[in-house]
């Protein structure tokens, strides 16, 4: 009887039982795979294939209808000699700097204020996020009316006794108007991102800073920012990616003017993506446009790495070190 009740020492029957249940196990995985397969099919058709094809197209000379002609790296060589392209690169960087840097700073300050005990915080959050879900075309049309020569912006300046600004006719007026649109659209979105990071910081840290004599600005820059490093990195990277792909603002803002195909007077509103669109879909130089797109990808990748190094790799004192320095300063003032 003992021999019958003991577990079998031969593992071969266990292997046979495992193999016998394997087909059933595979069938159990078929249904979930079929359920998620539409996403991968759509991604392969509308995501992966266009990316691979654009890389192949960047080495071809093609007008979209006729036969392709292989030109190798010639498209990239033309880009390096294209003065309009490099002017669009300069415009894009200037608009990015004028919009992204103040937008992230204002979003951080706004999130810090929303994190304080104020009334109607939920209503403020909704109000700040509304511009992000507003149609970009409709918003650009409204801002075009505001920044017109007789628009609301110049009317306000004249009411203050100041001269009007050529928002849509001068170099820095064009870039400033586009930058203000970007700030207005994205400041609420980034403020909510920062607010989520602030709510993850323990309240004891804020209380300790107040006890040690830190004011609001010291708390923001010396206690909050070091702990918001991952959130700031996310906001900086996404803002850089979006900022270097500016298109709609310039396209709609100057679409109804006689200089709509050049991005405004002096091509001051011509961005990289705006120039890419013009070359590919108006001049039918699809290979040249594809090469421009891949060069833009390289620029975005470089700036993303730079942001990563500056934000994630910067040396910040931890909270304890900051509070110790505040104590030393407070002790020094008391000693005097």
Secondary structure, DSSP 8 states (H G I E B T S, - for coil): -HHHHS--S-SHHHHHHHHHHHHHHHHHHHHHHHHHHHHHHHHIIIIIHHHHHHHHHTTEE--SSS--EE-TTHHHHHHHH-HHHHHHHHHHHHHHIIIIIHHHHHHHHHHHHHHSS-TTHHHHHHHHHHHHHS-HHHHHHHHHHHTSTTSHHHHHHHHTT-----TTTSHHHHHHHHHHHHHHHHHHHHHHHHHHHHHTS-HHHHHHHHHTT--HHHIIIIIIHHHTHHHHHHHHHHHHHHHTT--HHHHHHTTTSTTTTTTSGGGTT--HHHHHHIIIIIS--HHHHHHHHHHHHHHHHHHHHHHHHHHHSS----HHHHHHHHHHHHHHHHH-
